[in-house]
Amino acid sequence: MIKKTVISVRSTAILGTISVLLSACAAGPDYQSPALPSFSSLDAKATSRELTSVPNTAGGSAQRIEPTLLVPSQWWSEFQSDALNQLVQVALEKNPSLAAADRSLLAAQENANAQYGALFPAISATGNVSRNSYPPATYGQTSGNNNTYNLYGAGVNVSYRLDLTGGVRRQIESALAQADFQKYQLEGAYLSLTSNVVATAIREASQREQYDALAKILESQQDFAKLVAKQFEIGAVSQIDVSSQNTLVANTQSQLLTFEKNLAITQNQLAALLGGYPGTVIAKRLDLKSLQLPKQIPDLVPSNLVAQRPDILAAEALVKSTNAQFGVATANLLPQINLTAGLGTSALLTDMLFGPQATIWTLGAGLTQPLFQGGALVASRRAAKANYDQAALNYEAVVTNAFTEVSNSLKALEVSARNLQASAAAEKNAGINLRLVEQQYRFGTANYLAVLNSQTQYQQAKINLINAQADRFAYSAALYAALGGGWWDRAGPASLRVNGQTNSQISQTQLLK
């Protein structure tokens, strides 16, 4: 006869009361946001609110830095370029890396949902049938045939682990923090993609304009080389003048080929950001002259930056996750209580399976206290604490880097405004000087060395001006990105590819042909 132990209703009530009383307790420290230096020490302001303007020059319009201005969600639209808006739109719809980040977020969210199952009893249904044969010796007999029979069974089993130490809740907390981490990773990928599209489109426009300008300069140099050759034929100049001009032409041709290579590389990069392949021709090209500088641009607000930058929020989510894992490792050192229950039937015939004489049931409770596991649990707890410390230090490094990027962007924006003014003046004066010297050379009042110097100066001044114009737009975009990009006010999802949502009727084939 088997003796059965049954947990009384009173004992069950006591265990339930203990579970409720301890449900508010969880092993390990509760999460607290990492401490930061005072915002006054993190602050970085622009030297001047009104940036230098250069009238009648692309990228030279008036621009003011406003501390209270919020970063718009679609900050790239502040450049007032339909072509740029369309490029960003296609990237959001077609870029596979952004879509992959979206799927990573979904997986992390579902993993967090799966963790909630540990808070509830596990219930399973069972069914079995077996063919059994036992010899007479099993029953103490010395003769006779084997006892052969079928045994049928069905039942429901319930098991529940009391989360008295809070290990399950800490595991859920960690999983939710990991989901937050993936969320901010997605927003970081969104910010990175949009800022890279803008920066690459500006660079492509700049390199294309530099290539066109250099091609015109080369044409002018070739025309002047023909003039020098004719003057050599009549003995007006020496062979040195001819060879010097031909050398300048050859150098410019070599430089033009380098520009051609760099332009192709940038165009391939832009095509890849838009979800295309290398060599794809981008039909909707950006023109620097079509861009408008944002008249007002945001400044740094330290508290906002910490609450808005995706990389800072992702780093903090990792701190929270590792803090919860430290709690899980602590809970593993404490006692674990498991409750089990089973209700079923067992019979030799199927028509007797659900009869009153076939019912079987069990109730059980178990207590497990780790005593010795070779130091594995203690070492795991120390490792979890080290992971938390590492995450906290990484968070501090991310914050420092964020403020550094904003400070650098502000300074670069200020310097680029003044540099554009200087570059525009240099290009204008170099052009005037070249025209005068070439005219004097034709009249025989200037030597060839002066012409050669003027041509070289103008060529460099023209390239510098285009670079300075591109920098004004690029550094304005970089400041938007450094401030977080305004993703928190976005109405739609980050990736339009996996969500099937589009805000425009522009297809990839319209931009990539």
Secondary structure in CASP SS format (residue, H / E / C, confidence):
PFRMAT SS
TARGET T0000
AUTHOR 0000-0000-0000
METHOD secondary structure of the structure
MODEL  1
M C 1.00
I C 1.00
K C 1.00
K C 1.00
T C 1.00
V C 1.00
I C 1.00
S C 1.00
V H 1.00
R H 1.00
S H 1.00
T H 1.00
A H 1.00
I H 1.00
L H 1.00
G H 1.00
T H 1.00
I H 1.00
S H 1.00
V H 1.00
L H 1.00
L H 1.00
S C 1.00
A C 1.00
C C 1.00
A C 1.00
A C 1.00
G C 1.00
P C 1.00
D C 1.00
Y C 1.00
Q C 1.00
S C 1.00
P C 1.00
A C 1.00
L C 1.00
P C 1.00
S C 1.00
F H 1.00
S H 1.00
S H 1.00
L H 1.00
D C 1.00
A C 1.00
K C 1.00
A C 1.00
T C 1.00
S C 1.00
R C 1.00
E E 1.00
L E 1.00
T C 1.00
S C 1.00
V C 1.00
P C 1.00
N C 1.00
T C 1.00
A C 1.00
G C 1.00
G C 1.00
S C 1.00
A C 1.00
Q E 1.00
R E 1.00
I E 1.00
E E 1.00
P C 1.00
T C 1.00
L C 1.00
L C 1.00
V C 1.00
P C 1.00
S C 1.00
Q C 1.00
W H 1.00
W H 1.00
S H 1.00
E H 1.00
F H 1.00
Q C 1.00
S C 1.00
D H 1.00
A H 1.00
L H 1.00
N H 1.00
Q H 1.00
L H 1.00
V H 1.00
Q H 1.00
V H 1.00
A H 1.00
L H 1.00
E H 1.00
K H 1.00
N C 1.00
P H 1.00
S H 1.00
L H 1.00
A H 1.00
A H 1.00
A H 1.00
D H 1.00
R H 1.00
S H 1.00
L H 1.00
L H 1.00
A H 1.00
A H 1.00
Q H 1.00
E H 1.00
N H 1.00
A H 1.00
N H 1.00
A H 1.00
Q H 1.00
Y H 1.00
G H 1.00
A H 1.00
L H 1.00
F C 1.00
P C 1.00
A E 1.00
I E 1.00
S E 1.00
A E 1.00
T E 1.00
G E 1.00
N E 1.00
V E 1.00
S E 1.00
R E 1.00
N E 1.00
S E 1.00
Y E 1.00
P C 1.00
P H 1.00
A H 1.00
T H 1.00
Y H 1.00
G C 1.00
Q C 1.00
T C 1.00
S C 1.00
G C 1.00
N C 1.00
N C 1.00
N E 1.00
T E 1.00
Y E 1.00
N E 1.00
L E 1.00
Y E 1.00
G E 1.00
A E 1.00
G E 1.00
V E 1.00
N E 1.00
V E 1.00
S E 1.00
Y E 1.00
R E 1.00
L E 1.00
D C 1.00
L C 1.00
T C 1.00
G C 1.00
G H 1.00
V H 1.00
R H 1.00
R H 1.00
Q H 1.00
I H 1.00
E H 1.00
S H 1.00
A H 1.00
L H 1.00
A H 1.00
Q H 1.00
A H 1.00
D H 1.00
F H 1.00
Q H 1.00
K H 1.00
Y H 1.00
Q H 1.00
L H 1.00
E H 1.00
G H 1.00
A H 1.00
Y H 1.00
L H 1.00
S H 1.00
L H 1.00
T H 1.00
S H 1.00
N H 1.00
V H 1.00
V H 1.00
A H 1.00
T H 1.00
A H 1.00
I H 1.00
R H 1.00
E H 1.00
A H 1.00
S H 1.00
Q H 1.00
R H 1.00
E H 1.00
Q H 1.00
Y H 1.00
D H 1.00
A H 1.00
L H 1.00
A H 1.00
K H 1.00
I H 1.00
L H 1.00
E H 1.00
S H 1.00
Q H 1.00
Q H 1.00
D H 1.00
F H 1.00
A H 1.00
K H 1.00
L H 1.00
V H 1.00
A H 1.00
K H 1.00
Q H 1.00
F H 1.00
E H 1.00
I C 1.00
G C 1.00
A C 1.00
V C 1.00
S C 1.00
Q H 1.00
I H 1.00
D H 1.00
V H 1.00
S H 1.00
S H 1.00
Q H 1.00
N H 1.00
T H 1.00
L H 1.00
V H 1.00
A H 1.00
N H 1.00
T H 1.00
Q H 1.00
S H 1.00
Q H 1.00
L H 1.00
L H 1.00
T H 1.00
F H 1.00
E H 1.00
K H 1.00
N H 1.00
L H 1.00
A H 1.00
I H 1.00
T H 1.00
Q H 1.00
N H 1.00
Q H 1.00
L H 1.00
A H 1.00
A H 1.00
L H 1.00
L C 1.00
G C 1.00
G C 1.00
Y C 1.00
P C 1.00
G C 1.00
T C 1.00
V C 1.00
I E 1.00
A C 1.00
K C 1.00
R C 1.00
L C 1.00
D C 1.00
L H 1.00
K H 1.00
S H 1.00
L C 1.00
Q C 1.00
L C 1.00
P C 1.00
K C 1.00
Q E 1.00
I E 1.00
P E 1.00
D C 1.00
L C 1.00
V C 1.00
P H 1.00
S H 1.00
N H 1.00
L H 1.00
V H 1.00
A H 1.00
Q H 1.00
R C 1.00
P H 1.00
D H 1.00
I H 1.00
L H 1.00
A H 1.00
A H 1.00
E H 1.00
A H 1.00
L H 1.00
V H 1.00
K H 1.00
S H 1.00
T H 1.00
N H 1.00
A H 1.00
Q H 1.00
F H 1.00
G H 1.00
V H 1.00
A H 1.00
T H 1.00
A H 1.00
N C 1.00
L C 1.00
L C 1.00
P C 1.00
Q E 1.00
I E 1.00
N E 1.00
L E 1.00
T E 1.00
A E 1.00
G E 1.00
L E 1.00
G E 1.00
T E 1.00
S E 1.00
A E 1.00
L C 1.00
L C 1.00
T H 1.00
D H 1.00
M H 1.00
L C 1.00
F C 1.00
G C 1.00
P H 1.00
Q H 1.00
A H 1.00
T E 1.00
I E 1.00
W E 1.00
T E 1.00
L E 1.00
G E 1.00
A E 1.00
G E 1.00
L E 1.00
T E 1.00
Q C 1.00
P C 1.00
L C 1.00
F C 1.00
Q C 1.00
G C 1.00
G C 1.00
A H 1.00
L H 1.00
V H 1.00
A H 1.00
S H 1.00
R H 1.00
R H 1.00
A H 1.00
A H 1.00
K H 1.00
A H 1.00
N H 1.00
Y H 1.00
D H 1.00
Q H 1.00
A H 1.00
A H 1.00
L H 1.00
N H 1.00
Y H 1.00
E H 1.00
A H 1.00
V H 1.00
V H 1.00
T H 1.00
N H 1.00
A H 1.00
F H 1.00
T H 1.00
E H 1.00
V H 1.00
S H 1.00
N H 1.00
S H 1.00
L H 1.00
K H 1.00
A H 1.00
L H 1.00
E H 1.00
V H 1.00
S H 1.00
A H 1.00
R H 1.00
N H 1.00
L H 1.00
Q H 1.00
A H 1.00
S H 1.00
A H 1.00
A H 1.00
A H 1.00
E H 1.00
K H 1.00
N H 1.00
A H 1.00
G H 1.00
I H 1.00
N H 1.00
L H 1.00
R H 1.00
L H 1.00
V H 1.00
E H 1.00
Q H 1.00
Q H 1.00
Y H 1.00
R H 1.00
F C 1.00
G C 1.00
T C 1.00
A C 1.00
N C 1.00
Y H 1.00
L H 1.00
A H 1.00
V H 1.00
L H 1.00
N H 1.00
S H 1.00
Q H 1.00
T H 1.00
Q H 1.00
Y H 1.00
Q H 1.00
Q H 1.00
A H 1.00
K H 1.00
I H 1.00
N H 1.00
L H 1.00
I H 1.00
N H 1.00
A H 1.00
Q H 1.00
A H 1.00
D H 1.00
R H 1.00
F H 1.00
A H 1.00
Y H 1.00
S H 1.00
A H 1.00
A H 1.00
L H 1.00
Y H 1.00
A H 1.00
A H 1.00
L C 1.00
G C 1.00
G C 1.00
G C 1.00
W H 1.00
W H 1.00
D H 1.00
R C 1.00
A C 1.00
G C 1.00
P C 1.00
A C 1.00
S C 1.00
L H 1.00
R H 1.00
V H 1.00
N H 1.00
G C 1.00
Q C 1.00
T C 1.00
N C 1.00
S C 1.00
Q C 1.00
I C 1.00
S C 1.00
Q H 1.00
T H 1.00
Q H 1.00
L H 1.00
L E 1.00
K C 1.00
END
